């Protein structure tokens, strides 16, 4: 797997793992202790002011000193409520449980004193688990007190896992049922403000708890219980106040840990006062829902994950610390907006994802370097450079050092190749996929002082190719696939020299096309030699044939005698030698240019051209055509001459009055449609020592020939070259009943495209 693909898979795994971990931490609230610690520290930065009209009448050490140890008889509380009846407070909350009866007389006295006040609210609480298998039991004040009070409210505290009271339940049970109980502070709020608090109205369920914003410790105004009960406090001081009565003295069991940050505890009645302040100011802190919490926890982690693909490592580590700070700042911002975003899961995700991704990326890179270095060592080209041996180091450093040596080797190899290419004896240049020249050797840069880099391909060609050949060269370069039969193009340069331009593909190790190499080989001397050869062939074709044709013309009409027959035979033999020699030379020197040829018709024409020979010896040539008008892609002239040679040989080696049989039929060879032509004679056959070299040059057995025209040894070699040029095969063999048979197999022409 390539590095980019593997890193993509590794990144996806790390991203999914981090997302699942963050989801699990949020779902199971696994980091609540850490989140609470962060909440406690952040909440210290913006504590609300205490409610000014709330007064705590505290059962403090002075009160215990005045009235004795706790619990007091209820006539003491009756004294307090009697004094309070002289004032006009907004509401009174008595945070002392009255769920157990005591002396009936004192209970009645206290109930009467309570009834003498308006808006007195008494507490009830819940006991978990309940009796007789119930989930909980409700502990209300005893009958006289419940009847005398204006209302009841629960005072159960909500403890977090660490035992700290941070939250408040504004109600218990379901609204509209007998089991519904608002909080005692909600009851007081309703009495003081004439309606339910906005916080309670927004609740979807009593199961929701709200975080309380605590004011500073001791911020709520207090006064001693004994001072009020003894009449030392003027009634005017208590007017329009919300009075909360509760224990604050140490040792009374009503002190609880709160998130103040100094580690001390707070009395339950002061906790109630803070809850009432939050109800009045409507500044409870609402925890985000699970999905909101999860989404906000994933955002910074996914920002970092995406950044892994875009940023440098230095940037990534800076952004990582920035995201940690941003998460904490976001929690503080939400806290100011009265929402709580627990940052623990997001911070853990950021802390985990960076080292895990760094580990996996380092491992993938190390494995990739190992593979690439192994491939480099296998494909290393030895050039004369000096390598320095590496000392003992760790794995990654060792790989880095080996990679450094490999890069140095490639750099030296590049310089070596550049120097070699620059000093080639012919012009050479390399272009990219856009056709811009990226490299040119010295000869290709001749005449340009500023070099040819980024010169367009057309401009480069204009420097070398004459205007007459420019179109042909561009047509060759426009081919998507370089032809195999003719993989170069000839052209005349502006200086009159002849070049062969060959283009080669430049591909990457993955097989992707990167550009092309253009090599201009100077073939001026070769072209001149080819021209001279063509002139020689013309000389052979014309000047050697002309005398023989003239001799045959002079002999035509002369009386038959032995001398005439011999002269005619030698002339025809010399003429055949010239034709075969020229044919062989041209077959090897010119490109194949084929056309659709009806093979049965061509074979028939070749046979008809030899009619004088068959007539002279009373030989019959029978053609059996089963080819159904099959066409082949061929050169008519060379194919015609090949079948003339084969039929001529069959006539030459046949006895007088013999039969030459020519059969054409269609066959399939390896699912490829072909046409077969067999030419059989009734001669003595081919000698065994000739079968192996039958189609080699100058291989001939004229001893078996029955005609006056002897072979030259070039005819079958010419036939074999032509058949091979047409993509076919030829085979010579002896027939069991006597005679020789030559079998030619040619591929059918492709069907024409509409």
C-alpha positions in Angstrom: 0.0 0.0 0.0 1.4 3.4 -0.9 2.1 5.9 1.8 -0.8 8.3 1.0 -3.3 5.5 1.0 -2.0 4.0 4.2 -2.0 7.3 5.9 -5.5 7.9 4.8 -6.6 4.6 6.4 -4.6 5.3 9.5 -6.1 8.8 9.8 -9.6 7.4 9.4 -9.0 4.8 12.1 -7.6 7.4 14.5 -10.5 9.8 13.7 -13.1 7.1 14.4 -11.4 5.9 17.5 -11.1 9.4 18.9 -14.8 10.1 18.1 -15.9 6.9 19.8 -13.8 7.6 22.9 -15.3 11.1 23.1 -18.8 9.8 22.6 -18.3 7.2 25.4 -16.8 9.7 27.8 -19.8 12.0 27.3 -22.4 9.2 27.4 -21.2 7.7 30.6 -20.0 11.0 32.2 -16.7 9.3 32.9 -14.8 12.6 33.5 -17.3 14.2 35.8 -14.7 14.7 38.6 -12.4 16.4 36.2 -15.2 18.5 34.7 -16.4 19.5 38.2 -12.9 20.6 39.1 -12.8 22.8 36.0 -16.3 24.1 36.8 -15.3 25.0 40.3 -12.2 27.0 39.1 -14.1 28.8 36.3 -17.1 29.7 38.5 -14.8 31.5 40.9 -14.1 34.1 38.1 -17.6 35.5 38.1 -19.5 35.1 41.4 -22.9 36.8 41.6 -23.8 39.2 44.3 -26.0 37.9 47.1 -29.7 38.8 47.2 -30.0 41.9 49.3 -33.5 41.3 50.7 -32.6 37.8 52.1 -31.7 37.6 55.8 -30.5 34.3 57.4 -31.6 33.9 61.1 -28.9 31.5 62.0 -28.8 29.0 64.8 -25.2 29.8 65.6 -22.8 29.3 68.5 -24.2 32.4 70.3 -27.7 30.9 70.1 -26.5 27.6 71.4 -24.8 29.4 74.3 -28.0 31.2 75.1 -30.5 28.3 74.9 -28.4 25.3 75.5 -27.4 22.4 73.2 -29.4 21.3 70.3 -32.2 20.2 69.7 -34.3 22.8 71.6 -37.8 22.3 72.8 -40.3 23.7 70.4 -41.5 26.4 72.7 -38.1 28.1 71.9 -39.2 28.2 68.2 -42.6 29.4 69.3 -40.9 32.4 70.9 -39.1 33.2 67.6 -42.3 33.0 65.5 -44.1 35.2 68.1 -41.5 37.9 67.6 -41.6 37.6 63.9 -45.4 38.1 64.0 -44.6 41.7 65.1 -42.7 42.3 61.8 -43.9 42.2 58.2 -41.5 39.9 56.2 -42.1 38.9 52.6 -41.8 35.2 53.4 -40.3 32.9 56.1 -38.5 29.6 55.3 -37.9 27.4 58.3 -35.1 25.0 57.4 -35.6 22.7 60.4 -37.3 19.4 60.0 -40.5 19.0 61.9 -41.4 15.4 60.8 -41.2 13.9 64.3 -43.6 14.8 67.2 -42.4 16.0 70.6 -44.3 17.3 73.6 -47.9 17.8 72.4 -48.2 21.1 74.3 -45.1 22.6 72.8 -46.1 21.3 69.4 -49.4 23.1 69.6 -47.8 26.2 71.0 -45.3 26.3 68.1 -48.0 25.6 65.5 -50.1 28.5 66.9 -47.0 30.8 66.7 -46.4 29.7 63.1 -50.1 30.3 62.2 -49.7 33.9 63.5 -47.4 34.7 60.6 -48.1 34.8 56.9 -46.1 33.1 54.2 -44.4 30.6 56.4 -43.0 27.6 54.5 -41.8 24.4 56.2 -39.5 21.7 54.8 -40.2 18.1 53.9 -37.6 15.6 52.8 -37.4 12.2 51.2 -35.8 9.1 52.5 -34.2 6.6 50.1 -35.0 3.8 49.9 -38.6 3.9 51.2 -40.2 1.4 53.5 -42.1 -1.7 52.4 -40.3 -1.8 49.0 -41.2 1.8 48.0 -38.6 3.8 46.1 -38.7 6.5 48.7 -40.7 7.8 51.7 -41.9 11.4 52.0 -41.3 12.9 55.4 -43.7 15.8 55.9 -44.0 18.0 59.0 -46.5 16.6 61.5 -50.1 17.6 61.2 -50.3 20.7 63.3 -47.2 22.3 61.6 -48.4 21.3 58.1 -51.8 22.9 58.8 -50.3 26.0 60.2 -47.8 26.6 57.4 -48.6 28.4 54.2 -46.9 25.6 52.2 -44.4 22.8 52.1 -41.3 22.4 50.0 -38.6 19.8 49.7 -35.1 20.6 51.0 -33.2 17.5 49.6 -29.7 18.4 48.5 -28.1 17.0 45.3 -24.6 15.7 45.8 -22.2 15.1 42.9 -19.9 12.1 42.7 -17.3 13.9 44.8 -19.9 14.8 47.5 -20.0 18.5 46.6 -23.4 20.3 46.4 -23.4 22.1 43.0 -26.9 21.4 41.7 -30.4 22.0 42.8 -33.6 20.2 42.0 -36.4 22.8 41.7 -39.1 20.1 42.1 -39.7 16.5 42.8 -42.2 14.1 41.1 -44.5 15.0 38.2 -46.4 18.2 37.9 -50.2 17.8 38.4 -49.8 14.7 40.6 -50.1 14.2 44.3 -46.4 13.4 44.4 -45.3 16.7 43.1 -43.3 18.9 45.5 -41.5 22.1 44.5 -38.4 23.1 46.3 -38.8 25.1 49.5 -37.0 28.1 47.9 -39.4 27.9 44.9 -42.3 28.1 47.4 -40.7 31.2 48.9 -40.1 32.7 45.5 -43.7 32.2 44.5 -44.9 33.9 47.8 -42.5 36.8 47.3 -43.1 37.3 43.6 -46.7 36.1 43.0 -45.9 33.3 40.6 -43.6 30.4 39.6 -40.0 31.2 38.8 -38.9 31.3 35.1 -36.4 28.5 35.8 -39.1 26.2 37.0 -41.3 27.1 34.0 -38.5 26.1 31.6 -38.0 22.7 33.1 -39.1 19.8 31.0 -38.9 17.4 33.9 -38.2 17.4 37.6 -35.3 15.0 36.9 -33.4 18.0 35.5 -30.9 19.5 37.9 -29.5 23.0 37.6 -26.0 24.2 38.6 -26.2 27.0 41.2 -23.9 30.0 40.9 -22.6 30.5 44.5 -22.0 34.0 45.8 -19.0 34.5 48.1 -19.1 32.7 51.4 -20.8 34.8 54.1 -22.2 37.2 51.5 -25.8 36.7 52.6 -26.8 38.9 55.6 -27.2 37.0 58.9 -28.5 37.6 62.4 -28.4 35.4 65.4 -31.4 33.4 66.3 -31.2 34.3 69.9 -31.1 38.0 69.2 -34.3 37.8 67.2 -36.1 35.4 69.6 -35.2 37.6 72.6 -36.7 40.7 71.0 -33.3 42.5 70.6 -33.9 43.1 66.9 -36.4 45.9 65.9 -39.4 44.7 63.9 -38.6 47.4 61.3 -35.3 45.6 60.5 -37.2 42.5 59.4 -39.8 44.2 57.3 -40.0 43.3 53.6 -37.2 40.7 54.1 -37.2 37.1 53.2 -36.2 35.3 56.3 -34.5 31.9 56.2 -34.1 30.2 59.5 -31.6 27.4 59.8 -28.5 26.0 61.6 -25.1 27.4 60.9 -23.2 26.3 64.0 -20.5 23.7 63.7 -21.5 20.3 65.0 -25.2 20.5 64.1 -24.7 18.3 61.0 -25.9 20.9 58.5 -22.6 21.8 56.9 -21.9 20.6 53.3 -19.1 20.9 50.8 -19.7 23.5 48.1 -17.7 24.6 45.0 -16.3 27.8 46.6 -12.6 26.7 46.1 -11.4 27.1 49.7 -12.2 23.6 50.8 -14.5 24.7 53.6 -18.2 23.7 54.0 -21.4 25.8 53.9 -24.4 25.6 56.0 -27.5 24.2 54.4 -29.5 27.4 55.0 -26.9 29.5 53.2 -27.0 27.0 50.3 -30.8 27.6 50.3 -30.2 31.3 50.2 -27.9 30.9 47.2 -30.6 28.8 45.5 -33.2 31.5 46.2 -30.8 34.1 44.7 -30.4 32.0 41.5 -34.2 31.7 41.3 -34.6 35.5 41.7 -31.8 36.5 39.3 -32.7 33.6 36.9 -29.1 32.8 36.5 -29.0 29.0 37.1 -26.3 27.2 34.9 -28.0 24.8 32.6 -25.9 21.8 31.5 -25.9 21.2 27.8 -27.8 18.2 26.4 -25.9 15.1 25.6 -25.9 15.8 21.8 -24.9 19.4 22.2 -22.1 18.3 24.6 -21.0 15.6 22.1 -21.0 17.9 19.1 -19.0 20.6 20.9 -16.5 18.0 22.2 -15.9 16.7 18.6 -15.4 20.1 16.9 -11.9 20.8 18.3 -10.7 17.2 17.7 -11.9 17.2 14.1 -10.3 20.6 13.5 -7.0 19.1 14.6 -7.6 15.9 12.6 -8.3 17.9 9.4 -5.3 20.1 10.2 -3.0 17.0 10.2 -3.4 17.0 6.4 -2.9 20.7 5.9 -0.4 22.0 8.5 3.2 21.5 9.2 4.1 19.7 12.5 5.2 22.9 14.1 1.9 24.5 13.2 0.0 21.5 14.4 1.5 21.5 17.9 0.8 25.2 18.3 -2.8 24.7 17.1 -3.1 21.8 19.5 -2.3 24.0 22.5 -4.4 26.7 21.1 -7.4 24.4 20.8 -6.9 23.3 24.5 -7.0 26.9 25.5 -10.0 27.5 23.2 -11.9 24.6 24.8 -11.4 26.1 28.3 -12.2 29.6 27.0 -15.4 28.2 25.4 -16.4 26.6 28.7 -15.9 30.0 30.4 -17.9 31.7 27.7 -20.8 29.3 28.0 -20.7 29.7 31.8 -21.1 33.5 31.3 -24.1 32.7 29.2 -25.5 30.5 32.0 -24.7 27.2 30.2 -22.2 24.6 31.2 -20.1 22.9 28.6 -18.0 20.1 30.3 -14.6 20.3 28.6 -13.1 17.0 29.9 -14.0 14.8 26.9 -12.8 17.4 24.4 -9.5 17.9 26.2 -8.9 14.2 26.5 -9.6 13.8 22.7 -7.1 16.5 21.9 -4.5 15.1 24.3 -5.0 11.6 22.9 -5.4 12.2 19.1 -2.1 14.1 18.7 0.3 11.4 20.0 -1.7 8.5 18.5 -1.7 10.1 15.1 2.0 11.0 15.5 2.7 7.4 16.4 0.7 5.9 13.5 2.1 8.5 11.0 5.6 7.8 12.2 5.0 4.0 11.9 3.5 4.3 8.4 6.4 6.6 7.3 9.0 4.2 8.7 7.4 1.2 7.0 7.2 3.2 3.7 10.8 4.3 4.0 11.8 0.7 4.6 10.0 -0.5 1.5 11.3 2.3 -0.6 14.8 1.9 0.6 14.6 -1.8 -0.1 13.3 -1.1 -3.6 16.1 1.5 -4.0 18.8 -1.0 -3.0 17.4 -3.6 -5.5 17.2 -1.1 -8.4 20.3 0.9 -7.4 22.5 1.9 -10.3 26.2 1.7 -9.6 28.0 4.9 -10.4 31.4 6.1 -9.3 30.5 7.9 -5.9 31.7 7.6 -2.4 29.3 6.5 0.4 29.9 7.2 4.1 29.1 4.4 6.5 26.5 5.3 9.2 27.2 4.8 12.9 24.9 3.1 15.4 21.6 5.1 15.8 18.0 4.4 16.6 15.7 2.9 13.9 14.1 6.2 12.6 17.4 8.1 12.6 19.0 5.2 10.8 16.3 5.2 8.2 16.7 9.0 7.8 20.4 8.7 7.3 19.9 5.9 4.8 17.3 8.0 3.0 19.8 10.9 3.0 22.4 8.6 1.4 19.7 7.5 -1.1 18.8 11.0 -2.0 22.5 11.9 -2.4 22.9 8.9 -4.6 19.9 9.9 -6.7 21.3 13.4 -6.9 24.7 12.1 -8.1 22.9 9.8 -10.5 20.9 12.6 -11.8 24.1 14.6 -12.4 25.7 11.6 -14.0 22.7 11.1 -16.3 22.5 14.8 -17.0 26.2 14.9 -18.0 25.8 11.8 -20.1 22.7 13.2 -21.9 24.3 16.6 -22.3 27.2 15.1 -24.2 25.3 12.8 -26.5 26.5 13.0 -30.2 23.0 14.0 -31.4 20.4 16.6 -30.3 18.0 15.4 -27.6 15.4 17.2 -25.5 12.7 16.2 -23.0 9.2 17.8 -22.8 6.5 17.6 -20.1 2.8 16.7 -20.6 2.1 20.4 -21.6 4.7 20.3 -24.4 7.3 22.5 -22.6 11.0 21.7 -22.9 12.4 20.7 -19.5 15.8 19.5 -20.5 18.0 19.7 -23.6 21.5 18.6 -24.3 24.2 20.8 -25.7 23.5 20.1 -29.3 19.8 20.9 -28.9 20.7 24.2 -27.3 23.0 25.3 -30.1 22.4 28.9 -31.1 20.4 29.8 -27.9 22.3 31.8 -25.3 19.6 31.7 -22.7 18.8 28.0 -23.1 15.7 26.2 -24.1 14.1 25.4 -20.8 10.3 26.0 -20.9 10.5 26.6 -24.7 7.4 25.2 -26.4 7.7 22.0 -28.4 6.6 23.7 -31.6 9.2 26.4 -31.2 11.8 23.7 -30.7 10.8 21.9 -33.9 10.9 25.1 -35.8 14.6 25.3 -35.0 15.4 22.0 -36.6 12.7 20.8 -39.1 12.3 22.3 -42.6 9.0 23.7 -43.5 8.3 20.9 -46.1 8.6 18.2 -43.4 7.2 20.0 -40.4 3.6 18.8 -40.9 4.7 15.1 -41.1 6.8 15.5 -38.0 3.9 17.0 -36.0 1.6 14.2 -37.3 4.0 11.6 -35.9 4.2 13.4 -32.6 0.4 13.7 -32.4 0.0 9.9 -32.3 -1.2 8.7 -28.9 0.7 5.4 -29.3 4.0 5.1 -31.1 3.7 2.7 -34.0 5.8 -0.4 -33.7 6.6 -1.0 -37.3 7.9 2.5 -37.9 8.8 4.2 -34.6 10.5 7.3 -36.0 10.0 9.9 -38.6 12.6 11.2 -41.1 12.9 14.9 -41.9 15.3 17.3 -43.6 16.7 20.0 -41.2 17.1 23.7 -42.0 20.8 23.0 -42.7 20.0 20.3 -45.2 21.0 17.4 -43.0 18.6 14.4 -42.6 17.5 13.4 -39.1 15.4 10.6 -37.7 13.2 11.8 -34.8 12.3 9.2 -32.3 10.0 9.9 -29.4 9.9 7.8 -26.2 7.6 8.0 -23.2 8.8 9.0 -19.8 6.8 7.2 -17.1 7.0 7.1 -13.3 7.6 4.1 -11.2 3.8 3.7 -10.9 3.5 3.7 -14.7 2.1 7.2 -15.0 3.1 9.3 -18.1 5.2 12.2 -17.2 6.5 13.5 -20.5 8.4 12.5 -23.6 12.1 12.2 -24.8 12.8 13.4 -28.3 16.0 12.1 -29.9 17.2 13.4 -33.2 19.6 11.0 -34.8 21.7 12.3 -37.7 21.1 9.8 -40.5 22.5 11.9 -43.4 25.1 9.3 -44.3 22.6 6.4 -43.8 20.1 8.2 -46.0 22.7 8.7 -48.7 23.6 5.0 -48.6 19.9 4.1 -48.8 19.6 6.3 -51.8 22.6 4.8 -53.4 21.2 1.3 -52.7 17.9 2.2 -54.4 19.9 3.4 -57.4 21.7 0.1 -57.5 18.5 -1.8 -57.3 17.1 0.3 -60.1 20.3 -0.5 -62.1 19.8 -4.2 -61.4 16.1 -4.0 -62.1 16.5 -2.2 -65.4 20.0 -2.7 -66.8 20.2 -6.4 -65.9 16.7 -7.2 -67.1 16.9 -5.3 -70.3 19.5 -7.5 -72.0 17.7 -10.7 -71.0 14.4 -9.4 -72.3 16.2 -8.4 -75.5 17.7 -12.0 -75.8 14.3 -13.5 -75.3 12.7 -11.2 -77.9 15.4 -12.2 -80.5 14.9 -15.9 -79.8 11.1 -15.6 -80.2 10.2 -16.9 -83.6 13.5 -18.7 -84.2 13.5 -22.4 -85.1 13.5 -24.8 -82.3 16.8 -26.4 -81.6 19.0 -27.3 -78.6 21.0 -24.1 -78.8 17.9 -21.9 -78.8 16.5 -23.8 -75.8 19.7 -23.4 -73.8 19.9 -19.6 -74.5 16.3 -19.1 -73.6 16.7 -21.1 -70.4 19.8 -19.1 -69.3 18.1 -15.8 -70.1 15.0 -16.6 -68.1 17.1 -17.8 -65.2 19.1 -14.6 -65.2 15.9 -12.6 -65.4 14.4 -14.5 -62.5 17.6 -14.0 -60.5 17.3 -10.2 -61.0 13.6 -10.1 -60.1 14.1 -12.1 -56.9 17.1 -10.2 -55.8 15.4 -6.8 -56.3 12.2 -8.1 -54.6 14.1 -9.3 -51.6 16.0 -6.0 -51.2 12.8 -3.9 -51.4 10.8 -6.1 -49.1 13.4 -5.5 -46.4 13.7 -1.7 -47.0 10.2 -0.3 -47.4 7.3 0.0 -45.0 4.3 -2.3 -45.2 1.3 -0.5 -46.9 -1.6 -2.9 -47.2 -5.0 -2.9 -48.9 -7.9 -5.3 -49.1 -7.0 -8.0 -51.6 -9.4 -10.8 -52.9 -7.0 -13.6 -52.5 -8.8 -16.1 -54.7 -8.7 -13.7 -57.6 -5.0 -12.9 -57.0 -4.1 -16.6 -57.0 -6.1 -17.2 -60.2 -4.2 -14.3 -61.9 -0.9 -15.7 -60.8 -1.8 -19.1 -62.2 -3.0 -17.6 -65.5 0.3 -15.8 -65.9 2.0 -19.2 -66.1 -0.3 -20.7 -68.7 2.5 -20.8 -71.4 4.6 -23.0 -69.1 1.8 -25.4 -68.3 0.7 -25.6 -72.0 4.3 -26.4 -73.1 4.4 -29.5 -70.8 0.7 -30.4 -70.9 0.4 -29.8 -67.1 -3.0 -29.1 -65.6 -3.4 -26.5 -62.8 -6.6 -27.1 -60.8 -7.9 -24.4 -58.5 -10.5 -25.4 -55.8 -11.8 -22.2 -54.1 -13.6 -22.7 -50.8 -12.7 -19.3 -49.4 -16.1 -17.7 -49.9 -14.6 -14.5 -51.3 -12.3 -13.9 -48.4 -10.1 -10.8 -48.3 -6.6 -10.3 -46.8 -4.8 -7.1 -46.0 -1.8 -7.2 -48.3 0.4 -5.7 -50.9 -0.9 -7.0 -54.2 2.4 -6.9 -56.1 4.5 -8.8 -53.6 1.8 -11.3 -52.9 1.2 -11.9 -56.6 4.9 -12.5 -57.2 5.0 -14.9 -54.2 2.2 -17.1 -55.6 3.7 -16.9 -59.0 7.0 -18.3 -57.6 5.1 -21.1 -55.7 3.0 -22.1 -58.7 6.0 -21.9 -61.0 8.0 -24.2 -58.6 5.1 -26.7 -58.6 5.1 -26.6 -62.5 8.9 -26.9 -62.7 9.1 -30.0 -60.5 6.0 -31.7 -61.9 6.2 -34.4 -64.6 4.9 -33.7 -68.0 1.1 -34.1 -68.2 1.0 -33.8 -64.4 -1.5 -32.0 -62.2 -0.9 -29.1 -59.9 -3.6 -28.7 -57.3 -4.3 -25.3 -55.6 -6.9 -25.3 -52.7 -8.2 -22.2 -50.9 -10.2 -22.6 -47.7 -11.2 -20.6 -44.6 -10.0 -21.9 -41.2 -9.8 -20.7 -37.5 -6.4 -20.7 -35.9 -6.5 -19.9 -32.1 -10.0 -18.3 -32.7 -8.5 -16.0 -35.3 -10.0 -16.3 -38.8 -7.5 -17.1 -41.5 -7.3 -18.3 -45.1 -5.2 -21.2 -46.2 -3.7 -21.8 -49.7 -2.1 -25.1 -50.4 -0.2 -25.8 -53.7 0.6 -29.5 -54.4 2.5 -31.1 -57.3 3.2 -34.7 -58.4 6.9 -34.5 -58.5 9.6 -36.4 -56.6 9.1 -34.3 -53.5 11.6 -32.3 -51.4 14.8 -34.0 -50.4 15.1 -34.6 -46.7 18.3 -32.6 -46.4 16.5 -29.6 -48.0 13.5 -29.5 -45.6 15.4 -27.7 -42.8 16.8 -25.0 -45.1 14.1 -24.7 -47.7 13.4 -21.0 -47.2 17.0 -19.9 -46.8 18.8 -17.9 -49.4 20.4 -19.8 -52.3 18.8 -23.1 -51.2 17.8 -25.0 -54.3 17.6 -28.5 -55.7 17.5 -28.0 -59.4 18.3 -31.7 -60.0 14.7 -32.6 -59.6 13.4 -29.8 -62.0 11.8 -31.1 -65.2 11.8 -27.8 -67.0 14.6 -26.0 -68.8 14.5 -23.1 -66.3 16.7 -23.7 -63.3 16.1 -22.2 -59.8 18.2 -19.4 -58.3 17.7 -20.2 -54.6 16.2 -16.8 -53.9 12.5 -17.5 -54.9 11.4 -19.3 -51.7 13.4 -17.0 -49.5 11.5 -14.1 -51.2 8.2 -15.9 -50.7 8.9 -16.5 -47.0 9.8 -12.9 -46.4 6.6 -11.7 -48.1 4.4 -14.1 -46.1 6.0 -13.1 -42.9 5.6 -9.4 -43.8 1.9 -10.1 -44.1 1.7 -11.7 -40.7 1.3 -15.2 -42.1 3.2 -18.5 -42.2 4.4 -20.8 -44.9 5.4 -24.5 -44.6 6.8 -27.0 -47.1 6.3 -30.8 -46.8 6.2 -33.9 -48.8 2.9 -35.6 -49.7 2.5 -39.2 -48.7 1.4 -40.3 -52.2 4.3 -38.4 -53.8 5.1 -34.8 -54.6 5.5 -31.7 -52.6 3.0 -29.4 -50.9 3.4 -25.7 -49.8 0.9 -24.3 -47.4 0.4 -20.6 -46.9 -1.7 -19.3 -44.0 -2.7 -15.6 -44.0 -5.0 -13.7 -41.5 -8.2 -12.4 -42.9 -8.7 -8.6 -43.3 -10.7 -7.0 -40.5 -14.3 -6.1 -41.2 -14.7 -2.5 -42.4 -15.9 0.0 -39.8 -19.1 1.9 -40.7 
